[in-house]
Amino acid sequence: MSQSLTPEQKRALAARVNYYRELGIYDFYRREVDVARAPSPADGEPAALETNTVINAPAVDLFAPPLPEKAAADPAEALRIIREDLGDCTRCKLHKLGRKQIVFGVGDPQAELMFVGEGPGADEDEQGEPFVGRAGQLLNKMIEAMGLKRQQVYIANVVKCRPPGNRTPERDETETCSPFLLRQIETIKPKAIVALGAVAAKALLQINASMGELRGRTYDFRGSRLFVTYHPAYLLRDPRQKGEAWKDLQQVMKFLGLKAPKRSD
């Protein structure tokens, strides 16, 4: 930040930062992107991943106080603090468009693997937990196929309130809500993040690309490795893509050193 700001400019900047803080936005980042393409694999082998490195610089303190969860004794307590900070959120218009409750996130606060979806659906809005409907049942099977249990991962969404009619979250909604997701990620510090669908991937990476461009490469994201695959709801609509999604998950398993459980006869 420039050292030549006038007192008036400093006051204006402080007012702007306080405005964002009231929205739940605490950190400001400078992002650089470097894309390196990997060679094509041999036939019959899982596709080699291209690497897209996203480097996030440390947060710059612009007169804003430190995040309240930084003083927490452990990740579970930190997540509770973030949830309390979120409160009965009215920061975007979703709170008055029919949502029943906020769907914060669920799972192991120290999980090595985190799944990020788009937003809650009707079942999630009813129960207050992400991925509990039909798409959630399929996600559970995907997690089990990786040799894990649902309780061993952490699951959250880009927005924490159900958009009306399960529509795609709008830009202002994701921009308002995603800072809380980023705080969850920074608290859990997963080794790997799986973005479920293009909406989640584009919200996290802040790039506009198709699923074909997003899949098949990894992204260094806030100290984690980020992978992109299809949303379970999409797989329910087009089961032919389940094989492609399994290829994506195999790459995650390879990165984490996981082995699929043996199938019984």
C-alpha positions as CSV (number, residue, x, y, z in Angstrom):
1,M,0.0,0.0,0.0
2,S,1.3,3.5,-0.8
3,Q,2.8,5.5,2.0
4,S,1.7,8.8,0.4
5,L,-2.0,8.6,1.3
6,T,-3.5,11.8,2.7
7,P,-5.4,11.8,6.0
8,E,-8.7,12.1,4.0
9,Q,-7.7,9.1,1.8
10,K,-6.8,7.0,4.9
11,R,-10.2,7.8,6.5
12,A,-12.0,6.9,3.3
13,L,-10.0,3.7,3.0
14,A,-10.8,2.8,6.6
15,A,-14.5,3.4,6.0
16,R,-14.4,1.1,3.0
17,V,-12.7,-1.6,4.9
18,N,-15.1,-1.4,7.7
19,Y,-18.0,-1.6,5.2
20,Y,-16.5,-4.9,3.8
21,R,-16.0,-6.2,7.4
22,E,-19.7,-5.7,8.1
23,L,-20.3,-7.9,5.1
24,G,-18.0,-10.6,6.6
25,I,-15.1,-9.8,4.3
26,Y,-11.9,-9.6,6.3
27,D,-9.0,-10.4,3.9
28,F,-7.8,-8.9,0.7
29,Y,-5.6,-10.9,-1.7
30,R,-3.5,-10.4,-4.7
31,R,-3.6,-13.3,-7.0
32,E,-1.2,-14.5,-9.8
33,V,-1.9,-17.3,-12.1
34,D,0.7,-19.5,-13.9
35,V,-0.5,-22.3,-16.1
36,A,1.9,-25.2,-17.0
37,R,0.7,-27.9,-19.3
38,A,1.5,-31.5,-18.7
39,P,2.2,-34.1,-21.4
40,S,-0.5,-36.5,-22.6
41,P,-0.6,-39.9,-20.9
42,A,-0.4,-43.3,-22.5
43,D,-3.7,-44.8,-23.6
44,G,-5.7,-46.5,-20.9
45,E,-4.1,-44.6,-18.1
46,P,-5.8,-41.8,-16.1
47,A,-5.2,-38.4,-17.7
48,A,-2.2,-36.6,-16.5
49,L,-3.1,-33.4,-14.7
50,E,-2.2,-30.0,-16.0
51,T,-1.1,-27.7,-13.2
52,N,-2.6,-24.3,-12.7
53,T,-0.8,-22.6,-9.8
54,V,-2.8,-19.9,-8.0
55,I,-0.6,-18.0,-5.6
56,N,-2.4,-16.1,-2.8
57,A,-0.3,-13.4,-1.1
58,P,-0.8,-13.0,2.7
59,A,-3.7,-10.8,3.7
60,V,-2.9,-7.1,4.0
61,D,-4.1,-5.4,7.2
62,L,-6.0,-2.3,6.1
63,F,-7.0,-1.0,9.5
64,A,-9.2,-4.1,10.0
65,P,-8.9,-6.2,13.2
66,P,-7.7,-9.8,13.0
67,L,-10.2,-12.5,12.2
68,P,-11.8,-13.6,15.5
69,E,-11.2,-17.3,14.9
70,K,-7.4,-16.8,14.8
71,A,-7.4,-16.9,18.6
72,A,-9.2,-20.2,18.8
73,A,-7.6,-23.2,20.5
74,D,-8.5,-25.7,17.7
75,P,-10.2,-25.9,14.3
76,A,-13.5,-27.0,15.8
77,E,-13.7,-23.9,18.0
78,A,-12.6,-21.7,15.1
79,L,-15.4,-23.0,13.0
80,R,-17.9,-22.3,15.8
81,I,-16.6,-18.7,15.9
82,I,-17.0,-18.3,12.2
83,R,-20.6,-19.7,12.5
84,E,-21.4,-17.3,15.3
85,D,-19.9,-14.4,13.2
86,L,-22.2,-15.5,10.3
87,G,-25.2,-15.3,12.6
88,D,-28.7,-15.2,11.2
89,C,-27.2,-13.7,8.0
90,T,-29.0,-11.0,6.1
91,R,-26.0,-9.8,4.1
92,C,-27.5,-10.7,0.7
93,K,-31.0,-11.0,-0.7
94,L,-31.2,-14.8,-0.3
95,H,-32.3,-14.3,3.3
96,K,-35.6,-12.9,2.2
97,L,-36.2,-15.2,-0.8
98,G,-37.5,-18.2,1.1
99,R,-34.6,-19.8,2.9
100,K,-35.5,-21.6,6.0
101,Q,-32.1,-21.8,7.6
102,I,-28.4,-21.3,7.0
103,V,-26.5,-24.4,5.9
104,F,-23.0,-23.8,7.2
105,G,-21.0,-27.0,6.7
106,V,-20.4,-30.4,8.2
107,G,-17.6,-32.9,8.8
108,D,-14.2,-33.3,10.4
109,P,-12.7,-29.9,11.3
110,Q,-9.3,-31.3,10.6
111,A,-10.2,-33.2,7.4
112,E,-7.5,-33.7,4.8
113,L,-10.2,-33.7,2.1
114,M,-12.9,-31.0,1.6
115,F,-15.8,-31.0,-0.9
116,V,-17.3,-27.6,-2.0
117,G,-20.6,-27.5,-3.7
118,E,-22.8,-24.8,-5.2
119,G,-25.5,-24.2,-2.7
120,P,-28.2,-25.9,-0.5
121,G,-31.2,-27.5,-2.0
122,A,-34.6,-28.1,-0.6
123,D,-33.6,-31.1,1.6
124,E,-30.5,-29.2,2.8
125,D,-32.6,-26.1,3.6
126,E,-34.9,-28.3,5.6
127,Q,-32.3,-30.2,7.6
128,G,-29.6,-27.6,7.9
129,E,-26.8,-29.8,6.5
130,P,-25.2,-29.8,3.1
131,F,-25.7,-32.7,0.6
132,V,-28.4,-34.8,2.4
133,G,-30.7,-35.2,-0.6
134,R,-30.3,-37.5,-3.7
135,A,-27.2,-35.7,-4.7
136,G,-25.9,-36.1,-1.2
137,Q,-26.5,-39.8,-1.3
138,L,-24.5,-40.0,-4.5
139,L,-21.7,-37.9,-2.9
140,N,-21.6,-40.3,0.0
141,K,-21.1,-43.2,-2.4
142,M,-18.3,-41.3,-4.1
143,I,-16.6,-40.7,-0.8
144,E,-17.0,-44.4,0.2
145,A,-15.5,-45.4,-3.2
146,M,-12.5,-43.4,-2.3
147,G,-12.1,-45.5,0.9
148,L,-13.4,-42.8,3.2
149,K,-16.5,-42.1,5.3
150,R,-18.5,-38.9,5.2
151,Q,-17.5,-38.2,8.8
152,Q,-13.8,-38.1,7.7
153,V,-14.2,-35.2,5.2
154,Y,-15.6,-31.7,5.4
155,I,-18.5,-30.6,3.2
156,A,-19.6,-27.0,2.5
157,N,-21.1,-24.8,-0.2
158,V,-20.2,-21.6,-1.9
159,V,-23.5,-20.0,-0.6
160,K,-25.0,-21.0,2.6
161,C,-28.7,-20.2,1.9
162,R,-30.9,-22.0,-0.7
163,P,-31.4,-19.9,-3.9
164,P,-35.1,-19.9,-4.8
165,G,-36.0,-22.8,-7.0
166,N,-32.5,-24.2,-6.7
167,R,-31.3,-21.7,-9.3
168,T,-27.6,-20.9,-9.7
169,P,-26.3,-18.4,-7.1
170,E,-25.9,-15.0,-8.6
171,R,-22.6,-13.1,-8.6
172,D,-23.5,-10.7,-5.7
173,E,-24.6,-13.7,-3.6
174,T,-21.4,-15.7,-4.1
175,E,-19.2,-12.6,-3.6
176,T,-21.0,-11.8,-0.3
177,C,-21.0,-15.4,1.0
178,S,-17.7,-16.9,-0.2
179,P,-15.5,-15.0,2.3
180,F,-17.0,-17.3,5.0
181,L,-16.2,-20.3,2.9
182,L,-12.6,-19.1,2.6
183,R,-12.4,-18.7,6.3
184,Q,-13.6,-22.3,6.7
185,I,-10.9,-23.5,4.3
186,E,-8.2,-21.5,6.1
187,T,-9.3,-23.0,9.4
188,I,-9.6,-26.6,8.3
189,K,-6.5,-26.4,6.1
190,P,-7.3,-29.5,4.0
191,K,-4.7,-31.1,1.9
192,A,-7.1,-31.4,-1.0
193,I,-10.3,-29.6,-2.0
194,V,-12.7,-31.0,-4.6
195,A,-14.9,-28.3,-6.3
196,L,-18.2,-30.0,-7.3
197,G,-19.3,-28.4,-10.5
198,A,-18.4,-25.3,-12.5
199,V,-20.1,-22.8,-10.2
200,A,-18.0,-23.9,-7.2
201,A,-14.8,-24.1,-9.2
202,K,-15.3,-20.6,-10.8
203,A,-16.3,-19.1,-7.4
204,L,-13.1,-20.4,-5.7
205,L,-10.7,-19.8,-8.6
206,Q,-12.2,-16.5,-9.8
207,I,-11.9,-17.6,-13.4
208,N,-14.5,-18.0,-16.1
209,A,-14.0,-21.4,-17.8
210,S,-16.0,-24.4,-18.9
211,M,-15.9,-27.8,-17.1
212,G,-13.8,-29.1,-19.9
213,E,-11.2,-26.5,-19.2
214,L,-11.4,-26.7,-15.5
215,R,-11.2,-30.5,-15.2
216,G,-7.9,-32.5,-15.8
217,R,-5.6,-30.1,-14.0
218,T,-4.9,-29.2,-10.4
219,Y,-4.7,-25.8,-8.7
220,D,-2.6,-24.7,-5.8
221,F,-5.2,-22.9,-3.7
222,R,-4.5,-21.3,-0.3
223,G,-2.1,-24.0,0.7
224,S,-4.3,-26.8,-0.6
225,R,-4.5,-28.7,-3.9
226,L,-7.8,-28.1,-5.6
227,F,-9.4,-30.5,-8.0
228,V,-12.6,-30.0,-10.1
229,T,-15.2,-32.7,-10.9
230,Y,-18.9,-32.9,-11.8
231,H,-21.5,-32.0,-9.3
232,P,-23.4,-35.1,-8.1
233,A,-26.7,-33.5,-9.2
234,Y,-25.3,-33.3,-12.7
235,L,-24.3,-37.0,-12.5
236,L,-27.8,-37.9,-11.6
237,R,-29.0,-36.2,-14.7
238,D,-26.3,-37.7,-16.9
239,P,-25.0,-41.0,-15.4
240,R,-22.8,-41.4,-18.5
241,Q,-20.3,-38.9,-16.9
242,K,-19.9,-41.0,-13.7
243,G,-16.8,-42.7,-15.2
244,E,-15.2,-39.3,-15.9
245,A,-16.0,-38.2,-12.3
246,W,-14.3,-41.4,-11.0
247,K,-11.2,-40.5,-13.0
248,D,-11.1,-37.1,-11.2
249,L,-11.5,-38.7,-7.8
250,Q,-8.8,-41.2,-8.6
251,Q,-6.4,-38.3,-9.1
252,V,-7.4,-37.0,-5.7
253,M,-6.9,-40.4,-4.2
254,K,-3.4,-40.6,-5.8
255,F,-2.5,-37.2,-4.3
256,L,-3.7,-38.2,-0.8
257,G,-2.3,-41.7,-1.0
258,L,-5.7,-43.4,-0.7
259,K,-6.6,-46.8,-2.0
260,A,-10.1,-47.8,-3.0
261,P,-11.7,-50.5,-0.8
262,K,-11.8,-54.0,-2.3
263,R,-15.2,-55.0,-3.7
264,S,-16.9,-58.0,-2.2
265,D,-18.2,-60.7,-4.5
